[in-house]
Amino acid sequence: MEAGNKREDSNGERNDSRRERHDNNCELHLTDEQFTNLLLGAEPAGVQAHLMECAACREESERVSGAIGDFAEQSLLWAERRAATQPVRLAERQPALAWLLHPQAWVAGALATALAVGIGMTMHRDHTQPEQQAVSTAQADAAKTQAAAVQPVVAKVQAEVKTGRATLKADNALLSAIDGELRADESTPASLYGLESTSYRTGTKTAKRTSN
Amino acid sequence: MQLALNPGMIGCAMGEAIQSELDDIEALDRAYRARLLRFVAYSTGDMDLAETVVQDCLLKAFNGRETFRGECSVYTWLAHIAGNLVRDHQRTRKFQFWRKVQKTGPDLSELTGVLPSGESSPETQILARERAQQVTGALEGLSQNQRSIFVMRFVDEMELQEICQATGMQMSTVKTHLHRAVKAVRLKVGGSA
């Protein structure tokens, strides 16, 4: 059959007419295994010869291989387009608790804890001190207020006491003076006679001092 | 003076180049993200899963770059990681639940907004898209292994030996999956079989 094909190749136009004749008479076509081998590039002599003779198989192989080529091209185009629109994640994906394996993580955790505790204590102290200050300030204010409130009363009382004492003293002096005057007006036989008793003089002197 | 090239030196230089490629996750992302996304999306038929798996795959490859021995290409190694990640995700109950609720496969109709290149007319591009959609439809009826191997071989153009390395399957198993996948595509696109 190969020899026949070579003769056909060398005979020009007569070659085509013979192919048509062979195609019309061809009852057996390529099996699936032969077809697969043909697509894989393995082309035994018998398959080549059959393709020369059978237009149906030749056309079918061309159609299938062309479709596969189109599929490869189109799918690559699709994949390139899809890959271009897909975000690239270059970061290494790690398990959720992988950070526990790093000593730096523990150091950082300890520092963070110490910092948090320090801040908490400072805030607590800052939060407590103003209360104490407020209490002491309130107490001082209350004391001042009380002192301020009491002071006029004390002063008033003191003034009243002083006034009372002075009044009492003045009243006593007045009463003594009146008593002296009354006594001085009383004529005694001695006075009448130019004889003054000591008590009378004392009373008179006292009345004079009071009036002065 | 004539320089003599030592094959060992070439291998060493290539190994260093690969290692430097793995050391730069941005370069790794630029070079392989789209291919991996296509591979996982069409293997699983789940767009959300594909994006998650590709992201995890690149990160896992970057973190485990010391374990790469250079016995295969970087893409084969990445496809192997991606395949394992897909299996891991699909084992979870959460995935199985959401798979029943919602499944969003790759949709080539998203490309309708792409302007036609100067090499082909709009009509040609529309025809090409329709043919590609036919292949997509054929793949939807296949198992995940069949789809993965089909995509690796005919889309990523990996050798059968590389597919064996990436999937951990025997050569005969790979060929069987590939044969079934081609049969389905031939039935859908070729109109015979």
Interface residues (C-beta under 8 A of the other chain):
Chain A: H29 D32 E33 F35 T36 L39 L40 A56 E60 S61 R63 V64 G66 A67 I68 D70 F71 A72 E73 Q74 S75 L76 L77 W78 A79 E80 R81 R82 A83 Q86 V88 R89 L90 E92 R93
Chain B: I25 E26 D29 R33 A34 R35 L37 R38 A41 Y42 E51 Q55 D56 L59 N63 P106 L108 E110 L111 V114 A128 R129 R131 A132 Q134 V135 T136 R153 F154 V155 E157 L160 L178 H179 V182 K183 V185 R186 V189 G190 G191 S192 A193
